[in-house]
Amino acid sequence: MKNKVTVVGSGNWGSVAAKLIASNTVRLSSFDDEVRMWVFEEKLPSGEKLTDVINRTNENVKYLPGIKLGKNVVADPDVESAVKGANMLVFVSPHQFMEGICKKLVGKIGKDTEGISLVKGMEVKKEGPCMISTLISKTLGINCSVLMGANIANEIALEKFSEATVGYSKNKEAAEKWVQLFGTPYFIVSAVQDVEGVEMCGTLKNIVAIAAGFVDGMEMGNNTKAAIMRIGLKEMIKFSKMLFPSVKDSTFFESCGVADLITTCLGGRNRKVADAYAKNQGKRSFDQLEAELLNGQKLQGVLTAKEVYEVLSDRGWVEQFPLFSTVHAISIGRLPPSAIVELGDSRSANKQVGNSTL
Ligand SMILES: NC(=O)c1ccc[n+]([C@@H]2O[C@H](COP(=O)([O-])OP(=O)(O)OC[C@H]3O[C@@H](n4cnc5c(N)ncnc54)[C@H](O)[C@@H]3O)[C@@H](O)[C@H]2O)c1
């Protein structure tokens, strides 16, 4: 039986993922050619539905304009019908929507389905933090790997060379299938047995990118930005290992680690919006700037900084993570953007945040 793939999500990265996958399913005999893509339906200014336009033009005109996805990509606005018959599910939505999406799919997918999450972020619940791959595997009862890397979607859409990392826990065979499904001569994918490490990298680098954006917005220069990235990487490693002792050092040297951190701090959307926030001296909120600058795309770093801060304060770890806590304090307006280089004085930053109602 051929493997059948559905992409659950159709934003900027979701659309590029569908393009990559569709180029391989037509080439590889072990996969059904057709790739379904679930679209969160919306009306375009023309009055047409996004799904209809994608199916007519073969292009996601809102989230990836100018790029053909492949004729074998079929957009579907109904998530239940989109996953019907698929045994490989690719989850790629902003993380805040993932719980709702998973709930809709309970009981709708086959037992032997394999999942992979391209989602960067975590859920924080009363019981503690929950990574998105865990949310998927627990809610749906399926095995879930992750794919993360230095992957700014628009560059991969133009087929510029890059790399990515698949993280898996036990099922190496499934990981190999994902490598086959995503890999192209311009998108080199390798697999490591460290699902938590790979996912933590993809999640935490967005907080560091916000810090890098503050540095850019205040024109503090390259040395300062490099320092912030170094401190950020150390906090990423420390936090990942404190939450998941099994996380491997070597994972931070894969594409999902240091490479993703670099590209996100140079060119990603989190950096861009934080840059604008600092230039406006915090007078315009992140929500406003996201709406103005991202055309419906979602910012992840500010929400992730809040979620990580909740874990830090819950566990008494705030003082050990001055960069993460300062990014959160700045993004909620408790500290000015200039505080990003006052990490030595982190206790005062943390005290202010600690006194606030979050
Ligand atoms: N864009 C990138 O360069 C990139 C690269 C790597 C990873 N990622 C990660 O991929 C994930 C998805 O990002 P993206 O870039 O594909 O999305 P995006 O931010 O470009 O688009 C937002 C998507 O969310 C959908 N949406 C809006 N409201 C919704 C709702 N209420 N319920 C469900 N969906 C809703 C929109 O229709 C759209 O498809 C994120 O976790 C992101 O961090 C993005």
The ligand as an ORCA input file, in Angstrom:
! r2SCAN-3c Opt
* xyz 0 1
  N       7.526     30.662      8.109
  C       8.708     30.145      8.377
  O       9.717     30.593      7.820
  C       8.820     28.989      9.324
  C       9.970     28.208      9.248
  C      10.093     27.119     10.096
  C       9.087     26.848     11.003
  N       7.974     27.624     11.068
  C       6.937     27.247     12.040
  O       5.863     26.666     11.326
  C       4.651     26.858     12.063
  C       3.601     27.374     11.121
  O       4.013     28.610     10.604
  P       3.643     29.122      9.148
  O       4.764     29.995      8.724
  O       3.278     27.993      8.245
  O       2.289     29.955      9.422
  P       2.029     31.536      9.205
  O       2.369     32.285     10.433
  O       2.631     31.959      7.903
  O       0.467     31.596      8.956
  C      -0.499     31.534      9.953
  C      -1.422     30.372      9.631
  O      -2.346     30.200     10.707
  C      -3.645     30.055     10.148
  N      -4.633     30.455     11.149
  C      -5.038     31.709     11.486
  N      -5.987     31.644     12.441
  C      -6.151     30.318     12.727
  C      -6.985     29.597     13.647
  N      -7.797     30.232     14.466
  N      -6.872     28.257     13.667
  C      -6.020     27.594     12.864
  N      -5.222     28.218     11.964
  C      -5.293     29.563     11.918
  C      -3.625     30.928      8.913
  O      -4.644     30.573      8.021
  C      -2.227     30.579      8.361
  O      -2.284     29.388      7.620
  C       4.999     27.782     13.223
  O       5.177     27.016     14.388
  C       6.324     28.399     12.823
  O       7.121     28.745     13.926
  C       7.824     28.684     10.235
*
